Amino acid sequence: MIAEAGLIALWLAAGLALLQLALGGIGLKAGRTDLLQAIRPVAVAQGGLVTLSFLLLIWLFLRSDMSVALVVKNSASVKPFLYKFAGTWGNHEGSMLLWVTVMGLAGAMIALFERNLKTATLVTTLAAQAFISLGFYAFLLISSNPFERMFPVPADGQGLNPLLQDPGLAFHPPTLYFGYVGLSVAFSFAVGAMITRDVGPAFARAMRPWVLGAWIFLTLGITAGSYWAYYELGWGGWWFWDPVENASLMPWLAATALLHSVTVLATRDGLRAWTVMLAVVAFSMSMIGTFLVRSGILTSVHAFAVDPERGSFILALLAIYIGGAMALFALRIGTVKEGSKFELVSREGALVANNLLLSAILGIVFIGTLYPLFVEAITDEKLSVGPPYFNLAAGPITLLLVAIMAAGPLLKWRRDNPKKLLNRLSIPILVTAAAVFLLVLLTTSMSVMSLLAMGLAAGIALASFAPLWKRNLRRTPMHVYGMVIAHFGIAVALVGMASESSFTEEKLVAAQPGTEIEINRWNLKFEAIEPLAGPNWTALEARISARYDGGETVEITPQNRMFASAQTQTSEAALLTRWNGQLYVVLGEGDSEGRWQIRTWWKPFVTLIWYGGILVALGGLLAVVGRLRRSRRQRLQREYAEVMV
């Protein structure tokens, strides 16, 4: 009965989403205040019912109910608890139910807590959110029922994809979905504001926390996904320009541009058209990512392999949502007032330049990701677009972007003096030049791109703290600290990327027990190969003694695992982290002579890539908390003033 209860809750939630849309449309057209007031409790109830449906699906996975087809295909009774739990969304149907659940909860939160928007704009926003949700409800109920029963009931399930049996599954997909859904909320706000012709600072202030939240989750999701792929796949890389990686990067690029634009609109009443357009583009990128992952047109290690009929359904949703939004934008953008003007040399001008460069990078990634798929669909010829294209096309623009990012916080709003700006930038420029000069003197293996990236990172690291100069640090708003930390995080990540690209050392050895391997200042000794049994896998584990520069010996144990339920073999890399880098060891195949392939990498400062990503997300978190606290304080002050009057 649990599966039936979950399906009933899902149908009821879909019905309430339809009612929510109808209340918004009829109430606005007829001017019925009673209908407008009813939309809030309907949105809350819809969020509660879809959440109940998802919780019941989790319960089915935890109790290993093999009468449910989704559980059979993606779980097994011997699976550890964590993977039963996370396996709920480690599949096509479950991930889509998680998506619509977060959308329902987001709509409920808007209904409960948003009090600053005009009633018409709020109602239209909730109606737009219901319209988006209806498409996903229809997809689940018609094409991808997560509660479908299986007869006869098998003795056990097929198990989860071994590549997904990692703690990263519990963190990486949900954070990305939270980010995608946050962009859907921003899209709904933009649609509501366009329909009611209410594009202004109030709309931007209501939308900004959702954009910030989406950006934070996307940053964390991409960072976690990068590290997960790095240690799980055994390829030794942290970014592969895989189409599904790009599918998460594209919404992040659009969200970054939107974040800066909505901040200008909320605080300075500028960039109105930019903000609306970027809200549409950001949600469009999240929909395209959904299509790429779930349409069956990709064979990536990340993608869900599904049938083309489901892909056609998602493509239809994509056409309806994106096409409708673009049409609405074209019809209503002429009614959006210009907003406050500003000079080219100003903080607004720098943010516009950043948005243009982010849009250019987004276009490069978009073309490089979709063009091969388009060519294959038309000519049946397979093309490969990989790192050489992306690095050469996007790399220089990215460096220019981060250079402008360093200058942005030092600029004044509205108008600035170029000579005074140059004086403020003199120290960061000198630090950048000195860093490049020292790297040229001390290194011989750095590419021009890595050299410039490392030098810019030094200048950005210094410039990121410039907004705190001559400030009372106790009275500095929290969102300023957030900006400082986020920009500093970019500099930290740049150092890690440039260092990993230029200084990584790699060695492949066919080793027998007793063989010693030298790489950089590491001495590794292959001790033995031993069998090992896990909760739902068996493995061959290599015992390797590692010493750095003659220091203390540490044992590392790379593995080759075999999962019986899926008959799949995976490599479990061994990582040994020091302050200045990471030793990465992978156990390969053995031969008839008792030799084993052992591949080792020494990656200087590679961990700074992920530490930088965490700092960027932390900066966003401080900014959103600071903004919410300020908004709450201002609201309480207004309420107090009204009471006193």
C-alpha positions in Angstrom: 0.0 0.0 0.0 3.0 2.3 0.4 3.5 2.5 -3.3 -0.2 3.2 -4.0 -0.2 5.9 -1.3 2.8 7.6 -2.9 1.1 7.5 -6.3 -2.1 8.9 -4.9 -0.2 11.7 -3.2 1.6 12.5 -6.5 -1.7 12.6 -8.4 -3.2 14.9 -5.7 -0.2 17.2 -5.9 -0.6 17.4 -9.7 -4.3 18.2 -9.2 -3.4 21.0 -6.8 -0.8 22.3 -9.2 -3.5 22.6 -11.9 -5.8 24.3 -9.3 -3.0 26.7 -8.4 -2.5 27.6 -12.1 -6.3 28.1 -12.5 -6.7 30.2 -9.4 -3.9 32.5 -10.6 -5.2 32.8 -14.1 -8.9 33.2 -13.3 -8.3 35.3 -10.2 -6.1 37.9 -12.1 -8.4 38.0 -15.1 -11.6 38.4 -13.1 -10.1 40.4 -10.3 -11.4 37.9 -7.7 -9.6 38.6 -4.4 -10.9 35.4 -2.8 -9.3 33.3 -5.6 -6.1 35.3 -5.2 -6.0 34.7 -1.5 -6.6 30.9 -1.9 -3.5 30.4 -4.0 -1.2 30.5 -1.0 -2.7 27.6 0.9 -3.0 25.6 -2.3 0.7 26.1 -3.0 1.6 25.0 0.5 -0.6 21.9 0.3 0.9 21.0 -3.1 4.4 21.2 -1.7 3.3 19.0 1.3 1.8 16.3 -0.9 4.6 16.0 -3.3 7.1 15.8 -0.4 5.0 13.0 1.1 5.2 11.2 -2.2 8.9 11.4 -2.3 9.3 10.4 1.3 7.2 7.3 0.6 9.5 6.4 -2.3 12.5 6.7 0.0 10.7 4.3 2.4 10.2 1.8 -0.4 14.0 1.9 -1.1 14.9 1.6 2.6 12.7 -1.4 3.1 13.9 -3.0 -0.2 10.3 -3.5 -1.4 11.0 -5.7 -4.5 7.4 -5.4 -5.6 8.2 -1.9 -7.0 10.0 -2.0 -10.4 12.1 1.0 -9.6 13.5 -0.6 -6.4 14.2 -3.8 -8.3 16.2 -2.0 -11.0 18.2 0.3 -8.7 18.7 -1.5 -5.4 19.3 -4.8 -3.7 18.7 -6.1 -0.2 22.4 -6.4 0.5 23.1 -2.8 -0.4 24.4 -0.6 2.5 21.8 1.7 4.1 23.4 4.9 2.6 23.1 3.6 -1.0 19.5 2.4 -0.4 18.7 5.9 0.7 20.7 7.8 -2.0 19.6 5.3 -4.6 16.2 6.8 -4.4 17.4 9.6 -6.7 20.2 7.6 -8.4 17.9 6.7 -11.3 15.7 8.4 -13.8 12.3 8.3 -12.1 13.5 9.0 -8.6 15.6 12.0 -9.7 12.7 13.5 -11.6 10.5 13.1 -8.5 13.2 14.8 -6.4 13.2 17.6 -8.9 9.4 18.2 -8.7 9.5 17.8 -4.9 12.0 20.6 -4.6 9.9 22.7 -6.9 6.8 22.0 -4.8 8.7 23.0 -1.6 10.0 26.1 -3.3 6.5 27.2 -4.2 5.3 26.5 -0.7 8.1 28.7 0.7 7.2 31.5 -1.6 3.6 31.3 -0.6 4.5 31.2 3.1 7.3 33.8 3.4 7.1 36.3 0.5 5.4 39.5 1.7 7.1 42.3 -0.3 5.8 41.7 -3.8 2.6 43.1 -5.2 -0.2 40.7 -4.9 -0.6 40.4 -8.7 3.1 39.7 -9.2 3.2 37.1 -6.4 0.1 35.3 -7.7 1.5 35.3 -11.3 4.8 33.9 -10.0 3.0 31.1 -8.1 0.9 30.3 -11.2 4.1 30.2 -13.4 5.7 27.9 -10.9 2.6 25.6 -11.0 2.7 25.6 -14.8 6.4 24.4 -14.8 5.5 21.7 -12.2 2.6 20.5 -14.2 4.9 19.4 -17.0 7.0 17.4 -14.7 4.0 15.9 -13.0 2.7 14.8 -16.4 6.1 13.3 -17.3 6.1 11.3 -14.1 2.5 10.1 -14.2 2.3 9.4 -17.9 5.8 8.3 -18.9 7.9 7.6 -15.8 5.8 6.3 -12.9 8.2 5.8 -10.0 5.7 3.6 -8.1 5.0 1.1 -10.8 4.5 -2.5 -9.5 6.4 -5.5 -10.8 4.8 -9.0 -11.1 6.0 -11.6 -10.4 7.9 -10.2 -7.5 11.7 -11.1 -7.8 13.7 -12.5 -4.9 16.1 -9.5 -5.0 17.0 -6.4 -7.0 19.6 -5.8 -9.7 21.5 -3.3 -7.6 22.7 0.3 -8.2 25.2 1.2 -10.8 28.6 0.6 -9.1 29.9 3.9 -10.2 27.1 5.5 -8.2 27.9 3.5 -5.0 29.7 6.3 -3.3 28.9 8.8 -0.6 29.0 11.5 -3.4 25.6 10.2 -4.6 24.1 11.4 -1.3 25.4 15.0 -1.9 26.2 15.7 -5.6 22.8 15.2 -7.3 20.6 16.8 -4.7 22.7 20.0 -4.6 22.5 20.3 -8.4 18.7 19.8 -8.3 18.4 22.4 -5.6 20.3 24.7 -7.9 18.3 23.9 -11.0 15.0 24.4 -9.1 16.3 27.7 -7.6 16.7 28.9 -11.2 13.1 27.7 -12.0 11.9 30.0 -9.2 13.9 32.9 -10.6 12.3 32.1 -14.0 8.8 32.2 -12.4 9.6 35.5 -10.8 10.7 36.9 -14.1 7.6 35.6 -15.9 5.4 37.0 -13.1 7.1 40.4 -13.4 6.9 40.5 -17.2 3.2 39.6 -17.2 2.3 42.2 -14.6 4.8 44.8 -15.9 6.4 44.9 -12.5 10.1 44.6 -13.4 11.8 46.8 -10.8 13.9 46.7 -7.5 11.1 45.0 -5.5 10.9 42.1 -7.9 14.7 41.8 -7.9 14.9 41.9 -4.1 12.3 39.1 -3.9 14.2 37.0 -6.6 17.8 37.6 -5.3 17.8 35.1 -2.4 16.6 32.4 -4.8 19.3 33.2 -7.3 21.9 33.3 -4.6 20.7 30.0 -3.2 20.6 28.3 -6.6 24.1 29.6 -7.3 25.5 28.3 -4.0 24.0 24.8 -4.6 25.2 24.7 -8.2 28.7 25.7 -7.0 28.7 23.0 -4.3 27.3 20.5 -6.7 29.8 21.1 -9.4 32.7 21.1 -6.9 31.5 17.9 -5.3 30.9 16.3 -8.7 34.4 17.3 -9.9 36.0 15.7 -6.9 33.8 12.6 -7.1 34.8 12.0 -10.7 38.4 12.7 -9.9 38.7 9.9 -7.3 36.1 7.5 -8.5 36.8 7.1 -12.2 40.6 6.6 -11.8 41.5 8.8 -14.7 43.5 11.3 -12.7 41.6 14.4 -14.0 39.3 16.8 -12.3 37.4 18.1 -15.3 36.8 16.2 -18.6 34.5 18.6 -20.5 32.0 15.7 -20.5 28.6 16.8 -22.0 26.9 16.1 -18.7 29.6 18.1 -16.8 28.9 20.9 -19.3 25.2 20.5 -18.6 25.8 21.6 -15.0 28.4 24.2 -15.9 26.1 26.1 -18.4 23.4 26.9 -15.8 26.2 28.0 -13.3 27.6 30.4 -15.9 24.1 31.9 -16.5 23.4 32.0 -12.8 26.6 33.8 -12.1 25.7 36.5 -14.6 22.1 36.7 -13.3 23.4 37.0 -9.7 25.4 40.1 -10.6 22.6 41.6 -12.7 19.9 41.1 -10.1 22.1 42.7 -7.5 22.4 45.8 -9.6 18.6 45.9 -10.2 17.8 45.4 -6.5 20.3 48.0 -5.2 20.7 50.5 -8.1 17.6 50.0 -10.3 19.7 49.2 -13.3 20.0 46.3 -15.9 16.3 45.5 -15.9 16.2 43.9 -19.3 19.5 42.0 -18.6 18.0 40.6 -15.4 14.8 39.3 -17.1 16.7 37.9 -20.0 19.3 36.1 -17.9 16.6 34.6 -15.7 15.1 33.1 -18.8 18.5 31.9 -20.1 19.5 30.4 -16.8 16.3 28.3 -16.5 16.7 27.3 -20.2 20.2 26.0 -19.5 18.9 23.9 -16.6 16.2 22.5 -18.9 18.7 21.7 -21.6 20.8 19.9 -19.0 17.8 17.9 -18.0 17.2 16.9 -21.6 20.9 15.9 -22.2 21.0 13.7 -19.1 17.6 12.0 -19.5 16.9 11.9 -23.2 19.1 8.9 -24.0 21.2 10.7 -26.6 24.4 10.6 -24.4 26.4 7.6 -23.2 28.3 9.5 -20.6 29.2 7.8 -17.3 27.0 10.5 -15.7 23.9 10.1 -17.9 20.8 8.1 -17.3 20.2 5.6 -20.2 16.6 5.9 -21.0 14.4 5.3 -24.0 13.8 7.9 -26.8 10.1 8.3 -26.0 11.0 9.9 -22.6 13.6 12.1 -24.4 10.8 13.2 -26.7 8.6 14.1 -23.8 11.3 16.2 -22.2 12.1 17.8 -25.5 8.5 18.8 -25.8 8.6 20.3 -22.3 11.8 22.1 -23.2 10.2 23.6 -26.3 7.1 24.7 -24.4 8.9 26.3 -21.5 11.8 27.9 -23.4 9.8 28.8 -26.4 7.0 30.3 -24.3 9.4 32.2 -22.2 11.3 33.6 -25.2 8.0 34.6 -26.8 6.8 36.3 -23.6 10.2 38.1 -23.4 10.0 39.3 -27.0 6.4 40.6 -26.4 6.9 42.3 -23.1 10.5 43.5 -23.1 9.4 46.7 -24.8 7.3 47.5 -21.7 10.3 47.2 -19.4 11.6 50.7 -18.5 15.2 51.5 -18.9 16.1 52.0 -15.3 18.9 54.1 -13.9 21.8 55.1 -16.3 25.5 54.7 -15.6 28.8 55.4 -17.2 31.0 52.9 -18.9 33.7 53.3 -16.2 31.6 52.3 -13.2 30.8 49.2 -11.2 27.7 48.6 -13.2 29.8 48.9 -16.4 32.2 46.2 -15.0 29.3 44.0 -14.2 27.9 44.3 -17.7 31.3 43.4 -19.1 31.4 40.4 -16.8 27.9 39.4 -18.0 29.0 39.7 -21.6 32.1 37.6 -21.1 30.1 35.0 -19.1 27.6 34.9 -21.9 30.4 34.4 -24.4 31.8 31.5 -22.4 28.3 30.0 -22.1 28.0 30.2 -25.9 31.3 28.4 -26.4 30.4 25.6 -24.0 26.8 25.4 -25.5 28.1 25.1 -29.1 30.9 22.6 -28.1 28.4 20.4 -26.3 25.5 20.4 -28.7 27.1 20.7 -32.1 28.4 17.1 -32.1 25.0 15.9 -31.2 23.4 18.0 -33.9 25.9 16.7 -36.6 25.3 13.1 -35.5 21.5 13.5 -35.7 21.7 15.0 -39.2 24.6 13.0 -40.8 25.0 10.0 -38.5 28.7 11.0 -38.2 30.3 11.1 -34.8 32.4 14.1 -33.9 34.5 14.6 -30.8 34.8 18.0 -29.2 37.1 17.8 -26.2 39.5 19.8 -24.0 41.6 21.4 -26.8 38.5 23.3 -28.2 37.1 24.3 -24.8 40.5 25.3 -23.3 41.6 27.3 -26.3 38.3 29.0 -27.0 37.1 29.7 -23.4 40.5 30.0 -21.6 41.5 33.5 -22.8 38.0 34.9 -22.2 38.0 33.4 -18.7 41.3 35.1 -17.9 39.9 38.5 -19.1 36.8 37.8 -17.0 38.7 37.3 -13.8 40.8 40.4 -14.5 37.7 42.5 -14.7 36.3 40.7 -11.7 39.4 42.0 -9.7 38.6 45.6 -10.8 34.9 45.4 -10.2 34.7 45.8 -6.4 37.2 48.8 -6.6 34.9 50.7 -8.9 32.3 53.2 -7.8 28.7 53.0 -8.6 27.3 55.1 -11.5 30.5 56.8 -12.5 34.2 56.6 -11.7 37.4 58.4 -12.7 39.8 56.1 -14.8 42.9 57.7 -13.3 41.8 57.1 -9.7 40.8 53.6 -10.6 44.2 52.9 -12.0 45.7 54.2 -8.8 43.5 51.8 -6.8 44.5 48.9 -9.0 48.2 49.7 -9.0 49.2 47.3 -6.2 47.2 44.3 -7.6 48.7 45.0 -11.0 52.2 45.1 -9.6 51.6 41.9 -7.7 50.4 40.2 -10.8 53.4 41.3 -12.8 55.8 40.3 -10.1 54.2 36.8 -9.8 54.5 36.3 -13.6 58.1 37.5 -13.6 59.0 35.1 -10.8 57.3 32.2 -12.4 59.1 32.8 -15.7 62.4 32.8 -13.8 61.8 29.8 -11.6 59.8 27.4 -13.9 60.3 26.1 -17.4 57.2 23.9 -17.9 54.3 26.3 -17.6 52.1 27.2 -20.6 51.3 30.8 -21.3 47.7 30.2 -20.1 48.8 28.6 -16.8 51.4 31.4 -16.3 48.9 34.1 -16.8 46.3 32.3 -14.6 48.8 31.9 -11.7 49.9 35.6 -12.0 46.3 36.8 -12.1 45.4 34.6 -9.2 48.0 36.5 -7.1 46.6 39.9 -8.1 43.0 38.8 -7.6 43.8 37.3 -4.1 45.0 40.8 -3.1 42.3 42.8 -4.9 39.5 40.6 -3.4 40.3 42.1 0.0 40.3 45.7 -1.3 36.6 46.3 -0.3 37.7 45.9 3.3 40.4 48.6 3.2 39.7 51.5 5.5 36.4 50.0 6.7 35.2 49.4 10.2 35.3 45.6 10.0 32.8 45.2 12.8 30.2 47.3 10.9 31.0 45.9 7.5 27.9 44.2 6.1 28.0 40.4 5.9 27.3 40.4 2.1 30.6 42.4 1.6 32.5 39.7 3.4 30.7 37.2 1.2 31.9 38.9 -1.9 35.4 39.1 -0.6 35.5 35.4 0.3 33.9 34.3 -3.0 36.4 36.3 -5.1 39.3 35.0 -3.0 38.0 31.5 -3.6 38.2 32.1 -7.4 41.9 33.0 -6.9 42.6 29.9 -4.8 40.9 27.7 -7.4 42.9 29.3 -10.2 46.2 28.5 -8.4 45.1 24.9 -8.1 44.1 24.6 -11.8 47.2 26.2 -13.1 49.5 24.1 -10.8 47.8 20.9 -11.7 47.9 21.6 -15.4 51.6 22.5 -15.4 53.4 20.5 -12.7 51.6 17.1 -12.6 53.9 14.1 -12.9 52.7 10.7 -14.0 54.3 7.3 -14.1 52.9 3.9 -15.2 54.8 0.8 -14.0 54.3 -3.0 -14.4 55.2 -4.0 -10.9 55.6 -7.2 -8.9 55.6 -7.3 -5.1 58.8 -5.7 -3.9 59.0 -3.2 -6.8 59.9 0.3 -5.9 58.5 3.4 -7.7 60.0 6.8 -7.7 57.9 9.9 -8.6 58.8 13.4 -7.6 60.0 13.1 -4.0 57.9 10.1 -3.3 59.2 6.5 -2.8 56.6 3.8 -3.2 57.1 0.1 -2.5 54.6 -2.4 -3.8 54.2 -4.8 -0.9 51.4 -7.3 -1.9 48.1 -8.0 -3.5 45.4 -9.3 -1.2 41.7 -10.3 -1.7 39.1 -8.3 0.2 35.3 -8.7 0.7 33.0 -5.7 1.2 29.2 -5.5 2.0 28.2 -6.1 -1.6 31.5 -6.4 -3.5 34.7 -8.3 -3.6 38.1 -6.7 -4.4 41.8 -7.2 -5.0 43.6 -4.7 -2.9 47.2 -3.6 -3.4 49.3 -2.7 -0.3 51.7 0.0 -1.1 54.1 1.7 1.3 54.7 5.4 0.5 57.3 7.8 1.9 57.7 11.5 1.0 61.3 12.8 1.0 62.5 10.1 3.3 59.9 10.8 6.0 57.4 8.5 7.8 56.0 5.5 5.9 52.3 5.6 5.1 50.3 2.6 3.7 47.9 3.2 0.8 45.5 0.6 -0.7 44.2 1.1 -4.2 41.6 -1.5 -5.2 39.9 -3.2 -8.1 36.3 -4.0 -7.0 33.8 -6.4 -8.5 30.1 -6.0 -7.9 28.3 -9.2 -8.2 24.8 -7.8 -8.6 25.8 -5.7 -11.6 28.8 -7.8 -12.8 30.8 -4.6 -13.0 34.4 -3.8 -12.1 35.6 -0.5 -10.8 38.9 1.1 -9.8 39.1 2.7 -6.3 42.0 5.1 -6.4 44.2 5.6 -3.3 44.8 9.3 -2.4 47.4 10.6 -0.1 47.1 14.4 0.6 49.8 16.7 1.8 49.8 20.5 2.2 51.5 20.9 -1.2 49.6 18.4 -3.3 48.2 14.9 -3.6 49.6 11.5 -4.5 47.1 9.6 -6.7 47.6 5.8 -7.2 45.4 3.4 -9.3 45.7 -0.3 -9.5 45.3 -1.7 -13.0 45.1 -5.2 -14.5 47.4 -8.1 -13.7 49.2 -10.4 -16.1 50.2 -14.1 -16.2 53.6 -13.3 -14.9 52.3 -11.8 -11.6 52.9 -8.1 -12.6 50.3 -5.5 -12.0 49.8 -2.1 -13.7 50.3 0.7 -11.2 49.7 4.2 -12.4 50.7 7.1 -10.1 50.4 10.8 -10.3 51.8 13.6 -8.2 49.5 16.6 -8.4 50.9 19.7 -6.7 48.3 21.9 -5.0 45.4 20.2 -6.9 43.3 20.3 -3.7 43.1 24.1 -4.0 40.7 23.6 -6.9 38.0 22.2 -4.5 39.0 24.4 -1.5 38.5 27.3 -3.8 35.0 26.0 -4.8 34.1 25.7 -1.2 35.2 29.2 -0.5 33.2 30.5 -3.4 30.1 28.8 -2.1 30.8 30.0 1.5 31.0 33.5 0.2 27.6 33.1 -1.4 26.2 31.7 1.8 27.4 34.7 3.8 25.9 37.0 1.2 22.5 35.4 1.3 22.4 35.3 5.1 23.5 39.0 5.2 20.9 40.0 2.7 18.1 38.2 4.5 19.1 39.6 7.8 19.1 43.1 6.4 15.8 42.6 4.7 14.2 41.3 7.9 15.6 44.2 9.9 14.3 46.7 7.4 10.8 45.0 7.5 10.7 45.1 11.3 11.7 48.8 11.3 8.9 49.6 8.8 6.4 47.7 10.9 7.6 49.5 14.1 7.3 52.8 12.3 3.7 52.0 11.1 2.7 51.0 14.7 4.2 54.3 16.1 2.2 56.3 13.6 
